[in-house]
Amino acid sequence: MSDADYTRKERAGTLAVWHAMLAGHLAGTDGAGLLDQLVSHRALAGPEVTFLRALIARVAGDLDSARKLIAHCLEELPGSYQFHSFAAEIGADLPPRARQVADERSRAQALIGPVRAD
């Protein structure tokens, strides 16, 4: 992975964290309309904006929509730890390739053994 690719991925991850904080603070308030503007902004695209929509749906209590949206995210990025974690939090079914990735990670973890904090 090149430095530019790493920087781009790091920036996308940081932006996703920021969006999650915004969703948590603005959903259900007078500022909720700002979230709609954010997810429709032309600068945002791809699985990151879909993930933001899933976060907003969860905060709004619409778990069915959140599950569908995170499934779409995992179809595009089946190895994303963040997407897997969120899917587990909300009880979403994993698409086939994401399920395969999760199974591979579980097998690898079983070979490595439990992680200890020393």
C-alpha positions as a LaTeX table, in Angstrom:
\begin{tabular}{lrrr}
\hline
Residue & $x$ (\AA) & $y$ (\AA) & $z$ (\AA) \\
\hline
Met1 & 0.00 & 0.00 & 0.00 \\
Ser2 & 1.40 & 3.36 & $-0.98$ \\
Asp3 & 1.67 & 6.30 & 1.41 \\
Ala4 & $-1.10$ & 8.06 & $-0.52$ \\
Asp5 & $-3.39$ & 5.02 & $-0.21$ \\
Tyr6 & $-2.68$ & 4.76 & 3.50 \\
Thr7 & $-3.34$ & 8.47 & 4.02 \\
Arg8 & $-6.60$ & 8.25 & 2.08 \\
Lys9 & $-7.78$ & 5.23 & 4.13 \\
Glu10 & $-6.73$ & 6.88 & 7.38 \\
Arg11 & $-8.60$ & 10.07 & 6.42 \\
Ala12 & $-11.71$ & 8.06 & 5.48 \\
Gly13 & $-11.60$ & 6.27 & 8.84 \\
Thr14 & $-11.23$ & 9.52 & 10.74 \\
Leu15 & $-14.09$ & 11.05 & 8.78 \\
Ala16 & $-16.29$ & 8.05 & 9.59 \\
Val17 & $-15.62$ & 8.52 & 13.31 \\
Trp18 & $-16.50$ & 12.20 & 13.01 \\
His19 & $-19.72$ & 11.37 & 11.18 \\
Ala20 & $-20.66$ & 8.85 & 13.88 \\
Met21 & $-20.21$ & 11.55 & 16.52 \\
Leu22 & $-22.36$ & 13.95 & 14.52 \\
Ala23 & $-25.08$ & 11.34 & 14.09 \\
Gly24 & $-25.08$ & 10.66 & 17.83 \\
His25 & $-25.31$ & 14.33 & 18.73 \\
Leu26 & $-27.73$ & 15.59 & 16.08 \\
Ala27 & $-30.21$ & 12.75 & 15.57 \\
Gly28 & $-33.51$ & 13.47 & 17.26 \\
Thr29 & $-32.72$ & 17.15 & 17.73 \\
Asp30 & $-33.58$ & 20.33 & 15.84 \\
Gly31 & $-30.26$ & 19.83 & 14.03 \\
Ala32 & $-31.28$ & 16.47 & 12.54 \\
Gly33 & $-31.93$ & 18.17 & 9.19 \\
Leu34 & $-28.21$ & 18.85 & 9.00 \\
Leu35 & $-27.63$ & 15.08 & 8.86 \\
Asp36 & $-29.86$ & 14.86 & 5.78 \\
Gln37 & $-27.82$ & 17.60 & 4.16 \\
Leu38 & $-24.60$ & 15.82 & 5.06 \\
Val39 & $-25.55$ & 12.45 & 3.58 \\
Ser40 & $-26.70$ & 14.09 & 0.36 \\
His41 & $-23.56$ & 16.22 & $-0.04$ \\
Arg42 & $-21.79$ & 15.59 & $-3.35$ \\
Ala43 & $-18.41$ & 15.26 & $-1.65$ \\
Leu44 & $-19.54$ & 12.08 & 0.13 \\
Ala45 & $-20.00$ & 8.84 & $-1.75$ \\
Gly46 & $-19.55$ & 5.11 & $-1.52$ \\
Pro47 & $-19.76$ & 2.88 & 1.50 \\
Glu48 & $-18.76$ & 5.65 & 3.91 \\
Val49 & $-21.92$ & 7.66 & 3.20 \\
Thr50 & $-23.98$ & 4.46 & 3.32 \\
Phe51 & $-22.41$ & 3.73 & 6.70 \\
Leu52 & $-23.36$ & 7.20 & 7.89 \\
Arg53 & $-26.93$ & 6.56 & 6.81 \\
Ala54 & $-26.85$ & 3.28 & 8.77 \\
Leu55 & $-25.60$ & 5.11 & 11.86 \\
Ile56 & $-28.36$ & 7.69 & 11.53 \\
Ala57 & $-30.96$ & 4.96 & 11.10 \\
Arg58 & $-29.74$ & 3.20 & 14.26 \\
Val59 & $-29.81$ & 6.41 & 16.31 \\
Ala60 & $-33.34$ & 7.04 & 15.01 \\
Gly61 & $-34.35$ & 3.55 & 16.15 \\
Asp62 & $-34.83$ & 2.17 & 12.63 \\
Leu63 & $-32.79$ & $-1.01$ & 13.01 \\
Asp64 & $-34.25$ & $-2.68$ & 9.91 \\
Ser65 & $-32.93$ & 0.13 & 7.71 \\
Ala66 & $-29.62$ & 0.18 & 9.57 \\
Arg67 & $-29.20$ & $-3.56$ & 8.96 \\
Lys68 & $-29.95$ & $-3.24$ & 5.26 \\
Leu69 & $-27.58$ & $-0.32$ & 4.87 \\
Ile70 & $-24.68$ & $-2.00$ & 6.67 \\
Ala71 & $-25.20$ & $-5.08$ & 4.50 \\
His72 & $-24.71$ & $-2.85$ & 1.45 \\
Cys73 & $-21.53$ & $-1.46$ & 3.02 \\
Leu74 & $-20.21$ & $-4.96$ & 3.60 \\
Glu75 & $-20.97$ & $-5.94$ & 0.02 \\
Glu76 & $-18.64$ & $-3.15$ & $-1.10$ \\
Leu77 & $-16.01$ & $-3.54$ & 1.62 \\
Pro78 & $-16.40$ & $-7.08$ & 3.02 \\
Gly79 & $-13.25$ & $-6.83$ & 5.14 \\
Ser80 & $-13.97$ & $-3.58$ & 6.96 \\
Tyr81 & $-13.52$ & $-4.12$ & 10.69 \\
Gln82 & $-15.67$ & $-1.07$ & 11.41 \\
Phe83 & $-18.54$ & $-2.37$ & 9.28 \\
His84 & $-18.28$ & $-5.86$ & 10.83 \\
Ser85 & $-18.33$ & $-4.39$ & 14.32 \\
Phe86 & $-21.39$ & $-2.27$ & 13.58 \\
Ala87 & $-23.18$ & $-5.21$ & 11.95 \\
Ala88 & $-22.58$ & $-7.28$ & 15.09 \\
Glu89 & $-23.84$ & $-4.45$ & 17.33 \\
Ile90 & $-27.16$ & $-4.26$ & 15.50 \\
Gly91 & $-27.56$ & $-7.96$ & 14.70 \\
Ala92 & $-27.26$ & $-7.61$ & 10.93 \\
Asp93 & $-26.86$ & $-10.61$ & 8.65 \\
Leu94 & $-23.58$ & $-10.62$ & 6.76 \\
Pro95 & $-23.48$ & $-10.87$ & 2.97 \\
Pro96 & $-21.73$ & $-14.04$ & 1.71 \\
Arg97 & $-18.27$ & $-12.55$ & 1.13 \\
Ala98 & $-18.33$ & $-10.68$ & 4.45 \\
Arg99 & $-19.41$ & $-13.93$ & 6.18 \\
Gln100 & $-16.43$ & $-15.65$ & 4.56 \\
Val101 & $-14.08$ & $-12.94$ & 5.83 \\
Ala102 & $-15.55$ & $-13.22$ & 9.34 \\
Asp103 & $-15.13$ & $-17.01$ & 9.29 \\
Glu104 & $-11.51$ & $-16.69$ & 8.12 \\
Arg105 & $-10.79$ & $-14.22$ & 10.91 \\
Ser106 & $-12.35$ & $-16.54$ & 13.48 \\
Arg107 & $-10.25$ & $-19.47$ & 12.27 \\
Ala108 & $-7.10$ & $-17.35$ & 12.36 \\
Gln109 & $-7.91$ & $-16.13$ & 15.88 \\
Ala110 & $-8.46$ & $-19.72$ & 17.00 \\
Leu111 & $-4.99$ & $-20.63$ & 15.72 \\
Ile112 & $-3.38$ & $-17.65$ & 17.41 \\
Gly113 & $-5.21$ & $-18.11$ & 20.68 \\
Pro114 & $-6.63$ & $-15.51$ & 23.04 \\
Val115 & $-5.09$ & $-12.08$ & 23.08 \\
Arg116 & $-3.62$ & $-11.24$ & 26.47 \\
Ala117 & $-3.08$ & $-7.79$ & 27.88 \\
Asp118 & 0.18 & $-7.95$ & 29.83 \\
\hline
\end{tabular}
